[in-house]
Amino acid sequence: MIISPQWLTVALKIAASVVFLRAYLKSSRKSALFLSFGWISSIPVSPIGMGSNPEVECIFTGTAVAFTLLGILTLIEEEGGRKSPKAMHLTLPTLPALYGIIEASLGGSCTGTYVTSGVLLLIAGVVFTELMSTYYRRNATLFGAVLGISGIASMLHPVAYENGLLTPNVVMYTSLLMATMTAYAYYSVIYSRHFLELENLASMRGTETVVSGSSIVSEKDFKEISARLDGYPALAFLRNSTPMNGWISYRISTVQGPNVIPPTAMYRITETANMYLLEMERMGNKGIIIIEAVEFLKLYNDFRSVVKMLATLRDSVLIHDGALIIVTEKDIWDEGEWNILLRTLG
């Protein structure tokens, strides 16, 4: 017996709902719960030929996208450590759901719901890729790309179908393909080691050799330390080195780009480090902060400001039982500056 693509799509949505609900139970992260609700809400949105009516399609399409947007917004907050404005929570997820209810009550087509949902999904895909690449790397790109494709497909679907450009068979198979791609992209993020926090447990090896408090190490010693921290979620502010797997890395540079901090914005280093230390302490792990570009920071800030920033970070890691690793060479500094660095970080 050959299973029709309609029922395969429904079965895939049910399976995805269960899988992501299980991820919530394992991680206690609300983003997984909201994404699971998004899949559950999309089940009644049946492909052509399964008896769905416009009212049901409008309401559940809007609801599914609302939960998806809420899940993405929550995931960004979980990783960034900051709450989004309440207005964003009230408007972004509400818009598609509201459109669905309005169009269902009018008894017309769901064009407005599909178009609104598509625009918001496309924007969410771009934002997710930019903000989450630090944490999920290629998986974030895949997730964002699939969201963007889903958004474009959502915007084009009602126009193309209502004008006869898409046949029911094309809609059925396209729905199955999109559901498969989306489920895989979600799975690559939600079941990643970072999301489930398994990396924080499995990669504790090597961290016992990193002493709590602050220390100054040479480039040679840093290479050895880096190898021991491969796979550990250390927070690294780098200038030249390549981050190891699992590191949450930022580049110190005057050239703008994703995950780049200008040398004149040292406050961002302090803010990011404090949020990171709080989150690592909450998970019961040691926060390890690496700063490679201290002498580069001095080129754009006076030496006293750089020392104050380092002293603040030292106090923070001591409070949270973390470690601060400063990578630099003695011969780069004059004797007075070097002695101040040693006293400040000693």
C-alpha positions in Angstrom: 0.0 0.0 0.0 1.4 3.4 -1.1 1.0 6.1 1.5 -0.2 9.4 -0.1 2.0 12.5 0.2 -0.9 14.2 2.2 -0.7 11.6 4.9 3.1 11.5 4.9 3.0 15.2 5.6 0.6 14.8 8.5 2.7 11.9 9.9 5.9 14.0 9.6 4.2 16.9 11.5 3.1 14.6 14.3 6.5 13.1 14.6 8.2 16.5 14.6 5.8 17.7 17.4 6.7 14.7 19.6 10.5 15.0 18.8 10.7 18.7 19.8 8.4 18.2 22.8 10.9 15.6 23.9 13.7 18.1 23.4 11.8 20.5 25.8 11.5 17.8 28.4 15.3 17.1 28.2 16.5 20.7 28.1 13.7 22.7 29.8 14.1 25.3 27.2 10.8 27.0 26.3 11.9 27.7 22.7 11.7 23.9 22.0 8.2 23.8 23.5 6.9 26.7 21.4 8.4 25.2 18.2 6.7 21.9 19.1 3.4 23.8 19.5 4.0 25.3 16.1 4.2 21.8 14.5 1.1 20.7 16.5 -0.8 23.7 15.2 0.2 23.0 11.6 -1.3 19.5 11.6 -4.9 20.6 10.8 -3.5 22.7 7.9 -3.9 19.7 5.5 -2.6 19.7 2.0 -5.1 19.8 -0.9 -7.5 16.9 -0.9 -7.8 16.1 2.8 -11.0 17.9 3.5 -9.7 21.0 5.2 -11.8 24.2 4.9 -10.6 27.8 4.6 -11.6 28.7 8.1 -9.6 25.9 9.7 -6.7 26.7 7.3 -6.6 30.4 8.2 -6.8 29.9 11.9 -4.3 27.1 12.2 -1.8 28.6 9.7 -1.7 31.8 11.7 -1.4 30.0 15.0 1.4 27.7 13.7 3.5 30.6 12.5 2.8 32.6 15.7 4.2 29.7 17.8 7.1 29.4 15.5 8.0 33.1 15.7 7.6 32.9 19.5 9.9 29.9 19.6 12.6 31.7 17.5 12.3 34.9 19.6 12.6 32.8 22.8 15.6 30.9 21.5 17.4 34.2 20.6 16.7 35.4 24.2 18.0 32.2 25.7 21.3 32.5 23.9 21.7 36.2 24.2 20.8 36.4 27.8 18.5 39.4 27.3 14.7 39.8 27.2 13.2 41.3 24.1 10.8 44.3 24.5 7.3 43.2 25.6 5.9 45.0 22.5 7.9 42.6 20.3 6.4 39.6 22.1 2.9 41.0 21.7 3.1 42.1 18.1 5.3 39.7 16.1 3.7 36.3 17.0 0.2 37.9 17.3 0.1 39.3 13.7 -0.2 36.0 11.8 -2.7 34.6 14.4 -4.8 37.8 14.2 -4.8 37.7 10.4 -5.9 34.1 10.5 -8.8 34.8 12.8 -10.0 37.8 10.8 -9.9 36.0 7.5 -11.6 32.9 9.0 -14.4 35.2 10.3 -14.8 36.8 6.9 -15.1 33.4 5.2 -12.7 34.3 2.4 -9.3 33.0 1.3 -6.2 32.9 3.6 -4.1 35.2 1.3 -3.5 37.8 4.0 -2.5 35.1 6.5 -0.1 33.4 4.2 1.5 36.7 3.0 1.9 38.2 6.5 3.3 34.9 7.8 5.7 34.6 4.9 7.1 38.1 5.4 7.7 37.5 9.1 9.3 34.1 8.5 11.6 35.6 6.0 12.7 38.3 8.4 13.0 35.8 11.2 15.3 33.7 9.0 17.7 36.6 8.3 17.8 37.7 11.9 18.3 34.1 13.2 21.2 33.5 10.9 23.0 36.7 11.9 22.5 36.4 15.6 22.7 32.6 16.1 25.7 31.7 13.9 28.0 32.2 16.9 26.3 29.5 18.8 25.1 27.1 16.1 27.4 27.9 13.1 26.3 26.1 9.9 23.2 24.8 11.6 22.1 28.4 12.2 22.6 29.1 8.5 20.6 26.1 7.5 17.8 27.0 10.0 17.7 30.6 8.8 17.8 29.6 5.1 14.9 27.1 5.5 12.9 29.8 7.4 13.5 32.2 4.5 12.5 29.7 1.9 9.4 28.8 3.9 8.5 32.5 4.1 8.9 33.0 0.3 6.8 29.9 -0.4 4.1 31.1 2.0 4.0 34.5 0.3 3.8 32.9 -3.2 1.5 30.0 -2.4 -2.0 31.7 -2.4 -1.2 33.8 -5.4 0.1 30.9 -7.4 -2.6 28.5 -6.4 -5.5 30.8 -6.7 -4.4 31.7 -10.3 -4.0 28.1 -11.3 -0.3 28.1 -11.5 0.0 25.3 -9.0 -2.0 22.0 -9.4 -3.1 20.1 -6.3 -0.4 17.5 -6.9 2.3 20.1 -7.0 0.9 21.6 -3.7 0.9 18.2 -2.0 4.4 17.2 -2.9 5.8 20.7 -2.2 4.1 20.6 1.2 5.9 17.3 1.9 9.2 18.6 0.7 9.0 21.8 2.8 7.9 19.9 5.9 10.9 17.5 5.5 13.4 20.4 5.0 12.0 22.3 7.9 11.9 19.3 10.3 15.6 18.6 9.5 16.7 22.2 10.0 14.9 22.4 13.3 16.3 19.1 14.4 19.9 20.2 13.5 19.5 23.1 16.0 17.2 21.7 18.7 19.1 18.4 19.0 22.6 20.0 18.7 25.0 19.5 21.6 24.9 23.2 22.4 21.1 23.4 22.6 20.8 20.4 24.9 23.8 21.5 26.9 25.4 18.1 26.5 28.6 19.8 25.4 28.9 21.4 28.8 28.9 18.0 30.4 30.9 16.0 27.9 33.7 18.5 27.5 34.5 19.2 31.1 37.7 17.2 30.5 40.6 19.7 30.3 39.0 22.5 32.2 40.4 21.2 35.5 43.8 22.4 34.3 42.5 25.9 33.8 43.0 27.7 37.1 40.2 29.9 38.3 41.0 33.6 38.4 43.0 35.6 35.9 46.3 34.7 34.2 48.5 36.1 31.4 49.8 33.5 28.9 52.0 33.7 25.8 50.9 32.7 22.3 52.8 29.4 22.7 51.0 28.5 25.9 47.7 29.6 24.5 48.0 27.0 21.7 48.3 24.3 24.3 45.4 25.7 26.4 43.2 26.0 23.2 43.7 22.3 22.4 42.5 21.3 25.9 39.4 23.6 25.5 38.4 22.2 22.1 34.7 21.6 22.3 34.2 23.6 25.5 31.9 26.7 25.4 34.6 29.2 26.3 34.0 32.9 25.5 36.8 34.2 23.3 37.5 37.7 22.1 40.1 37.1 19.3 42.1 39.2 17.0 44.1 36.7 14.9 43.5 33.1 16.2 40.9 30.7 14.9 38.3 29.7 17.5 38.1 26.1 18.6 35.0 24.0 18.2 32.3 25.0 20.7 33.8 28.4 21.5 31.5 31.4 21.6 33.8 33.7 19.7 33.9 37.4 18.8 36.4 39.1 16.5 38.0 42.4 17.7 38.3 44.4 14.6 37.6 47.8 13.0 35.9 46.2 10.1 32.2 45.7 10.6 30.6 42.3 10.4 28.7 39.6 12.3 30.1 38.8 15.7 32.6 41.7 15.5 33.3 44.1 18.4 35.1 47.4 17.5 38.2 48.0 19.8 36.6 51.3 20.9 33.5 49.4 22.3 35.2 47.7 25.3 31.9 48.0 27.2 30.5 45.3 24.9 33.2 42.9 26.0 32.3 43.5 29.7 28.6 43.1 29.1 29.0 40.0 27.1 31.4 38.5 29.6 29.0 39.1 32.5 26.0 37.5 30.8 28.2 34.6 29.8 29.5 34.1 33.4 26.0 34.2 34.8 24.7 31.6 32.4 27.6 29.3 32.9 27.2 29.5 36.7 23.5 28.8 36.3 24.4 25.6 34.4 27.0 24.6 37.0 30.0 25.0 34.7 33.1 27.1 34.9 33.1 30.2 32.7 36.3 30.6 30.8 37.0 34.0 29.1 39.8 34.5 26.6 41.0 37.9 25.4 43.7 37.8 22.8 43.8 41.4 21.6 44.7 43.4 24.6 47.6 45.3 22.9 45.2 46.0 20.0 42.7 47.5 22.4 45.4 49.8 23.7 45.9 51.3 20.2 42.4 52.7 20.3 42.0 53.3 24.0 44.3 54.7 26.7 46.1 52.2 28.8 44.3 53.1 31.9 40.9 52.3 30.3 42.1 48.9 29.2 43.4 48.1 32.6 40.1 49.1 34.2 38.2 46.9 31.9 40.6 43.9 32.7 40.3 44.6 36.4 36.5 44.5 36.1 36.6 41.2 34.2 39.0 39.8 36.8 36.6 40.7 39.6 33.7 39.1 37.7 35.4 35.8 37.1 36.5 35.6 40.8 32.9 36.2 41.9 31.6 33.5 39.6 34.5 31.1 40.1 35.5 31.4 36.4 38.8 32.0 34.6 40.2 34.9 32.6 43.0 34.2 30.2 44.9 37.1 28.7 47.0 36.2 25.7 49.9 38.6 25.1 53.7 38.8 25.1 55.9 40.6 27.6 58.1 42.3 25.0 55.1 44.1 23.5 54.7 46.3 26.6 57.1 48.7 28.3 58.3 47.6 31.7 55.9 49.9 33.6 52.8 48.8 31.7 53.8 45.1 32.1 54.2 45.5 35.8 50.8 47.1 36.1 49.2 44.3 34.1 50.8 41.7 36.4 49.6 43.5 39.5 46.1 44.0 38.1 45.7 40.4 37.0 47.7 38.7 39.6 
